[in-house]
């Protein structure tokens, strides 16, 4: 007993056999239960698609096997859509700051993605069409495209897989019709067991003709079929091949046996079959039927062991089909019809008694093939949708996708007023940041070109009095502008500074010992990189009154124009020039008064 595999029984005192419903697994040295799938699978070998694309470009069969159904596309679309909406929702809680952080940049680019609803946002007058791109519009635009893409993929899958109908016509046959069917038919029958091909007694003859009539006759099997056997992990497989077969007989019957060998009893727990047929010339299409038979009764699913003299009969039907949509392809379609079980054992005592009985030491198997050659099935596949219908479906999906999110956009802007003009918030922050960046570039350019420390907010105290932005950079000969420069620029800078000091001296002479109101207009030339003279009109004012600083003027609305900023800077500049003129005149007057006043020593002497 110790030498027997696991889950086995003893018979004849020394021999081992697997229990009922089990067969030997040599690798594990154990008797296991066969858990095969008992479903019967049939395929005609012809697939029709509403769209014809060459196989080397795109294989629809691989797509169908990968996706399995439309639900895959719809589920993926739902996941992507919810992920996008949740991401945009949480972005709403991030601070915009001064427009330099990453959250502002992400939200700004989302608003730039508003390609579907840019001209359909809430407007107060509901008349003017203004193109506005908002963050909410960008969110719903991308969401609508995600939904449309997912629905479009599902539509393509449906178009590929299910948008055809198969039409069958039954036609009575005659001899020339049957003679045109030349197929290669192959039968593969596997006895799921612990046996091998050594247990097989190969068939030598077959019965051909019309059942019950005088034309029944036995023919040598080698004249019609090629018989072979090979061992598999599930047991011996018998292969019957018929090359260039014709449907010239109504039925065909073939029988074979498995017999007992020492330490290898003839028993099986089931049968596997696979019957294929293909056109002898056009071999790219294959019709087949396959399945597994594991039980000897249709009413009881308990495992059994097949063994004994009664024959196990497997009945198949072969009928001819003409595929009109595939260039009149003639293909024989095999179908499984019935399994008539033979001798089977259901418990250990029956199995042991059969194993110890020499008369039960065999398994009889018969393959019965019925040629349904009285009629031919003409098959034609027709598309139920054309190009116009496809475009109509495509347009409907687009309208649905856009309509859903347009309705959500309108509802959000109708119920939340701050969303109606939310684009102005992002644009105001961005414009302010851009203006600051441009102004920083101008300041850096001026400081780099003229070494004007007055423009540096950290170096206001370093400006030389009376020089302003006309301070020349230090260097050999006081000649080179920082970063390099031509002699012409240096000459223009020196002439500009000299003319400025001369003008100040002339103002001192005119205003010496004078009081009262006076109006003067002066012109100042400010050197630039391009040596362009810009004229500034001074303020008309009284010598004793310093006017208040000019007011900053902006146009009404949410936008700040660059021209407004330039004008305000110009007013501030003119005001600063006026203050300097007043300061220089007052300083000159004080110096003159101090020079004319007598010293205390002179007064004591007098």
ZAMARGU-4260 file (C-alpha; in steps of 0.2 Angstrom, whole numbers, plus 5000, padded with zeros to 4 digits):
<rodrens>
0) 5000/5000/5000 | 5014/5012/5003 | 5020/5011/4985 | 5003/5016/4978 | 4999/5035/4974
5) 4989/5045/4985 | 4970/5044/4983 | 4971/5027/4975 | 4964/5009/4979 | 4971/4992/4979
10) 4964/4978/4968 | 4970/4960/4966 | 4980/4962/4982 | 4995/4971/4974 | 4989/4983/4960
15) 4985/5001/4962 | 4971/5011/4953 | 4964/5029/4955 | 4948/5031/4964 | 4932/5035/4955
20) 4932/5051/4946 | 4951/5053/4948 | 4966/5050/4936 | 4985/5049/4940 | 4996/5065/4940
25) 5013/5058/4937 | 5023/5073/4942 | 5014/5074/4959 | 5012/5055/4960 | 4994/5058/4966
30) 4977/5054/4959 | 4968/5070/4956 | 4950/5075/4951 | 4948/5082/4933 | 4941/5100/4934
35) 4938/5103/4916 | 4925/5115/4908 | 4910/5106/4902 | 4904/5120/4891 | 4903/5117/4872
40) 4911/5130/4861 | 4907/5133/4843 | 4914/5145/4831 | 4910/5147/4812 | 4927/5155/4809
45) 4920/5170/4800 | 4919/5187/4808 | 4911/5202/4799 | 4914/5220/4804 | 4905/5236/4799
50) 4922/5244/4796 | 4934/5234/4784 | 4952/5238/4789 | 4967/5226/4784 | 4973/5214/4797
55) 4991/5221/4796 | 4985/5238/4802 | 4973/5234/4816 | 4967/5217/4822 | 4949/5218/4829
60) 4950/5201/4836 | 4964/5206/4848 | 4954/5221/4853 | 4938/5210/4857 | 4948/5198/4867
65) 4956/5212/4877 | 4941/5223/4880 | 4928/5209/4881 | 4913/5221/4882 | 4908/5240/4881
70) 4908/5241/4900 | 4927/5242/4900 | 4926/5258/4890 | 4912/5266/4900 | 4921/5261/4917
75) 4937/5269/4911 | 4928/5285/4905 | 4919/5286/4922 | 4935/5284/4932 | 4945/5297/4921
80) 4930/5310/4922 | 4928/5309/4941 | 4947/5310/4943 | 4947/5326/4933 | 4933/5334/4942
85) 4939/5330/4959 | 4956/5337/4954 | 4949/5353/4948 | 4938/5354/4963 | 4952/5353/4976
90) 4962/5366/4965 | 4948/5379/4970 | 4954/5378/4988 | 4972/5383/4983 | 4978/5401/4986
95) 4982/5411/4970 | 4995/5422/4979 | 5004/5435/4968 | 5003/5424/4953 | 5020/5416/4955
100) 5016/5400/4964 | 5012/5383/4955 | 4994/5383/4960 | 4990/5399/4950 | 4999/5392/4935
105) 4989/5376/4935 | 4973/5386/4937 | 4978/5398/4924 | 4981/5384/4911 | 4965/5376/4915
110) 4956/5392/4911 | 4966/5392/4895 | 4958/5375/4891 | 4941/5383/4890 | 4938/5379/4871
115) 4920/5374/4871 | 4911/5387/4882 | 4922/5403/4879 | 4908/5412/4871 | 4894/5405/4881
120) 4897/5411/4899 | 4885/5422/4909 | 4883/5440/4902 | 4874/5454/4911 | 4866/5461/4896
125) 4864/5444/4887 | 4867/5452/4871 | 4886/5455/4867 | 4896/5440/4863 | 4912/5441/4872
130) 4925/5428/4872 | 4930/5424/4890 | 4940/5409/4896 | 4937/5404/4914 | 4943/5391/4925
135) 4926/5383/4927 | 4924/5383/4908 | 4941/5374/4906 | 4936/5361/4919 | 4919/5357/4910
140) 4927/5358/4892 | 4940/5345/4896 | 4926/5335/4906 | 4915/5335/4890 | 4929/5329/4879
145) 4933/5315/4891 | 4915/5309/4891 | 4914/5311/4872 | 4930/5301/4869 | 4924/5287/4880
150) 4907/5286/4872 | 4916/5287/4855 | 4927/5272/4859 | 4911/5262/4865 | 4902/5267/4849
155) 4917/5260/4839 | 4917/5244/4849 | 4898/5242/4846 | 4901/5246/4828 | 4915/5233/4826
160) 4907/5219/4837 | 4888/5220/4835 | 4882/5231/4821 | 4879/5217/4809 | 4865/5204/4807
165) 4867/5187/4800 | 4855/5181/4787 | 4852/5162/4784 | 4844/5154/4769 | 4841/5136/4767
170) 4844/5128/4750 | 4840/5111/4744 | 4856/5102/4738 | 4861/5092/4723 | 4876/5082/4718
175) 4886/5097/4710 | 4883/5108/4725 | 4890/5095/4737 | 4905/5091/4726 | 4910/5109/4727
180) 4914/5107/4746 | 4932/5102/4748 | 4937/5104/4766 | 4951/5097/4778 | 4942/5090/4793
185) 4951/5085/4809 | 4945/5075/4824 | 4954/5076/4840 | 4948/5064/4854 | 4956/5064/4871
190) 4952/5051/4884 | 4956/5060/4901 | 4964/5046/4911 | 4980/5038/4917 | 4982/5028/4901
195) 4994/5031/4887 | 4994/5027/4868 | 5000/5009/4873 | 4983/5005/4879 | 4975/5009/4862
200) 4969/4997/4849 | 4969/5008/4834 | 4953/5007/4822 | 4956/4998/4805 | 4939/5000/4797
205) 4925/5012/4796 | 4906/5010/4792 | 4900/5022/4778 | 4883/5024/4770 | 4865/5027/4774
210) 4860/5020/4791 | 4848/5005/4789 | 4850/5003/4770 | 4859/4991/4759 | 4873/5003/4754
215) 4880/5002/4772 | 4898/4995/4770 | 4914/4994/4779 | 4929/5003/4771 | 4948/5002/4776
220) 4951/5018/4787 | 4967/5022/4778 | 4958/5025/4762 | 4949/5040/4770 | 4957/5045/4786
225) 4974/5046/4793 | 4975/5040/4811 | 4988/5044/4824 | 4989/5045/4843 | 5000/5055/4855
230) 5001/5056/4874 | 4997/5072/4883 | 4996/5077/4901 | 4977/5073/4901 | 4979/5056/4893
235) 4981/5049/4875 | 4974/5059/4861 | 4968/5051/4845 | 4968/5061/4829 | 4958/5058/4814
240) 4962/5068/4798 | 4953/5069/4782 | 4961/5079/4768 | 4950/5086/4755 | 4935/5078/4761
245) 4918/5077/4752 | 4901/5076/4758 | 4897/5060/4748 | 4889/5049/4762 | 4876/5052/4774
250) 4885/5046/4790 | 4902/5038/4795 | 4906/5028/4810 | 4923/5024/4818 | 4927/5013/4834
255) 4942/5010/4844 | 4947/5002/4861 | 4958/5005/4876 | 4963/4989/4885 | 4971/4984/4901
260) 4990/4983/4903 | 5000/4978/4919 | 4999/4992/4931 | 4989/5003/4919 | 4971/4998/4919
265) 4959/5004/4905 | 4949/5018/4913 | 4944/5036/4910 | 4936/5050/4919 | 4930/5060/4904
270) 4933/5064/4886 | 4939/5080/4877 | 4935/5083/4859 | 4940/5096/4846 | 4933/5095/4828
275) 4939/5108/4815 | 4935/5111/4797 | 4944/5123/4785 | 4943/5126/4766 | 4956/5116/4756
280) 4962/5131/4747 | 4957/5146/4758 | 4964/5140/4775 | 4963/5156/4784 | 4945/5153/4790
285) 4942/5138/4802 | 4925/5132/4809 | 4926/5121/4825 | 4917/5114/4840 | 4926/5109/4856
290) 4921/5103/4873 | 4922/5091/4888 | 4912/5076/4893 | 4914/5071/4911 | 4898/5062/4917
295) 4888/5047/4911 | 4871/5055/4915 | 4863/5071/4911 | 4854/5071/4928 | 4868/5068/4940
300) 4884/5078/4940 | 4894/5066/4952 | 4911/5061/4945 | 4912/5044/4937 | 4925/5032/4929
305) 4921/5025/4912 | 4926/5007/4910 | 4917/4991/4903 | 4911/4983/4887 | 4897/4996/4883
310) 4902/5008/4870 | 4903/5027/4873 | 4896/5036/4858 | 4900/5054/4853 | 4889/5060/4839
315) 4893/5075/4828 | 4884/5084/4814 | 4893/5091/4799 | 4883/5103/4788 | 4888/5113/4773
320) 4888/5132/4773 | 4891/5145/4759 | 4896/5162/4765 | 4890/5175/4752 | 4899/5189/4761
325) 4916/5181/4761 | 4917/5178/4742 | 4906/5162/4742 | 4917/5153/4754 | 4911/5135/4756
330) 4915/5129/4774 | 4908/5113/4783 | 4902/5118/4800 | 4904/5104/4814 | 4892/5103/4828
335) 4891/5092/4843 | 4875/5083/4844 | 4875/5070/4858 | 4885/5059/4870 | 4878/5042/4873
340) 4888/5035/4889 | 4894/5017/4890 | 4899/5007/4905 | 4902/5019/4920 | 4907/5016/4938
345) 4901/5027/4952 | 4908/5020/4968 | 4924/5011/4975 | 4916/4994/4976 | 4910/4994/4958
350) 4927/5000/4952 | 4936/4987/4962 | 4925/4973/4955 | 4927/4979/4937 | 4946/4980/4939
355) 4946/4962/4946 | 4935/4956/4931 | 4945/4952/4915 | 4930/4955/4904 | 4928/4973/4909
360) 4946/4977/4905 | 4943/4989/4890 | 4935/5005/4885 | 4925/5006/4869 | 4923/5022/4860
365) 4913/5026/4844 | 4914/5042/4834 | 4898/5044/4824 | 4897/5058/4811 | 4881/5063/4802
370) 4882/5072/4786 | 4868/5084/4784 | 4870/5085/4766 | 4851/5087/4761 | 4852/5106/4763
375) 4865/5120/4762 | 4864/5135/4773 | 4868/5151/4764 | 4874/5164/4776 | 4876/5183/4772
380) 4880/5196/4785 | 4872/5213/4782 | 4877/5229/4791 | 4863/5238/4799 | 4872/5255/4800
385) 4880/5265/4786 | 4891/5280/4785 | 4876/5292/4788 | 4870/5282/4803 | 4887/5282/4811
390) 4889/5301/4808 | 4872/5303/4816 | 4877/5293/4831 | 4893/5302/4832 | 4885/5319/4832
395) 4872/5314/4845 | 4886/5308/4857 | 4895/5325/4854 | 4879/5335/4858 | 4875/5325/4873
400) 4893/5327/4880 | 4893/5346/4877 | 4875/5348/4883 | 4877/5340/4900 | 4892/5351/4905
405) 4885/5367/4897 | 4869/5364/4908 | 4881/5362/4923 | 4890/5378/4918 | 4875/5388/4916
410) 4868/5382/4933 | 4884/5386/4942 | 4885/5403/4935 | 4867/5407/4938 | 4867/5401/4956
415) 4884/5408/4961 | 4887/5426/4955 | 4905/5427/4959 | 4908/5414/4945 | 4901/5425/4932
420) 4916/5436/4931 | 4929/5424/4938 | 4941/5426/4923 | 4944/5444/4928 | 4952/5438/4945
425) 4965/5427/4936 | 4969/5440/4923 | 4970/5454/4935 | 4983/5445/4945 | 4992/5439/4930
430) 4993/5457/4922 | 4999/5464/4939 | 5013/5451/4939 | 5017/5455/4921 | 5018/5473/4924
435) 5029/5471/4939 | 5041/5460/4929 | 5041/5473/4915 | 5045/5487/4927 | 5059/5477/4935
440) 5066/5474/4918 | 5066/5493/4915 | 5074/5497/4932 | 5087/5485/4929 | 5091/5492/4912
445) 5092/5509/4919 | 5103/5504/4933 | 5114/5494/4922 | 5116/5507/4909 | 5118/5524/4919
450) 5122/5517/4937 | 5107/5526/4943 | 5106/5520/4961 | 5091/5531/4964 | 5080/5518/4956
455) 5086/5505/4968 | 5075/5505/4983 | 5089/5498/4994 | 5101/5512/4989 | 5091/5529/4990
460) 5104/5537/5002 | 5118/5534/4990 | 5112/5547/4976 | 5123/5562/4974 | 5114/5578/4977
465) 5111/5588/4962 | 5115/5573/4950 | 5100/5562/4950 | 5100/5549/4937 | 5114/5558/4927
470) 5128/5551/4938 | 5142/5545/4927 | 5149/5528/4932 | 5167/5528/4940 | 5181/5521/4930
475) 5197/5527/4921 | 5194/5544/4914 | 5176/5544/4920 | 5172/5538/4902 | 5165/5520/4901
480) 5147/5515/4904 | 5145/5500/4914 | 5145/5485/4904 | 5153/5494/4889 | 5148/5508/4878
485) 5153/5519/4863 | 5162/5536/4865 | 5147/5544/4857 | 5136/5538/4871 | 5149/5545/4884
490) 5149/5562/4875 | 5131/5563/4875 | 5130/5560/4893 | 5143/5573/4897 | 5134/5586/4886
495) 5118/5582/4894 | 5125/5584/4912 | 5134/5601/4907 | 5118/5608/4899 | 5108/5603/4914
500) 5120/5612/4926 | 5121/5627/4915 | 5102/5628/4915 | 5102/5627/4934 | 5115/5641/4935
505) 5104/5652/4924 | 5089/5649/4935 | 5099/5654/4950 | 5104/5671/4942 | 5086/5675/4937
510) 5078/5671/4954 | 5091/5680/4964 | 5083/5691/4977 | 5066/5690/4969 | 5049/5685/4977
515) 5032/5683/4970 | 5023/5672/4957 | 5033/5667/4942 | 5029/5655/4928 | 5043/5646/4918
520) 5044/5633/4906 | 5060/5622/4905 | 5065/5608/4895 | 5076/5594/4901 | 5085/5582/4890
525) 5088/5565/4898 | 5101/5554/4890 | 5096/5536/4885 | 5104/5522/4877 | 5098/5528/4860
530) 5102/5546/4864 | 5084/5552/4862 | 5079/5569/4870 | 5062/5568/4878 | 5054/5585/4882
535) 5045/5587/4899 | 5034/5602/4902 | 5037/5609/4919 | 5023/5614/4931 | 5017/5633/4931
540) 5018/5638/4949 | 5021/5651/4962 | 5038/5652/4970 | 5031/5652/4987 | 5019/5638/4985
545) 5023/5619/4983 | 5008/5611/4974 | 5001/5594/4980 | 5007/5579/4971 | 4997/5574/4956
550) 4982/5562/4957 | 4983/5545/4949 | 4970/5543/4936 | 4964/5526/4930 | 4950/5521/4919
555) 4934/5513/4926 | 4933/5495/4925 | 4942/5479/4931 | 4957/5481/4919 | 4972/5492/4921
560) 4979/5498/4905 | 4998/5500/4902 | 4995/5517/4895 | 4987/5523/4912 | 5003/5517/4921
565) 5014/5526/4909 | 5004/5543/4911 | 5004/5542/4930 | 5023/5539/4930 | 5025/5554/4919
570) 5016/5565/4930 | 5026/5559/4945 | 5042/5562/4936 | 5037/5580/4931 | 5032/5583/4949
575) 5049/5577/4955 | 5058/5588/4942 | 5048/5603/4949 | 5052/5599/4967 | 5071/5598/4962
580) 5070/5615/4953 | 5062/5623/4969 | 5075/5615/4980 | 5090/5621/4969 | 5083/5639/4968
585) 5080/5640/4986 | 5097/5633/4990 | 5105/5646/4978 | 5095/5660/4987 | 5101/5655/5004
590) 5119/5654/4999 | 5118/5672/4991 | 5110/5679/5007 | 5123/5671/5018 | 5137/5678/5007
595) 5130/5696/5008 | 5126/5696/5027 | 5140/5704/5037 | 5150/5693/5049 | 5149/5697/5068
600) 5167/5702/5069 | 5164/5716/5056 | 5150/5723/5066 | 5160/5724/5082 | 5174/5733/5073
605) 5161/5746/5066
</rodrens>
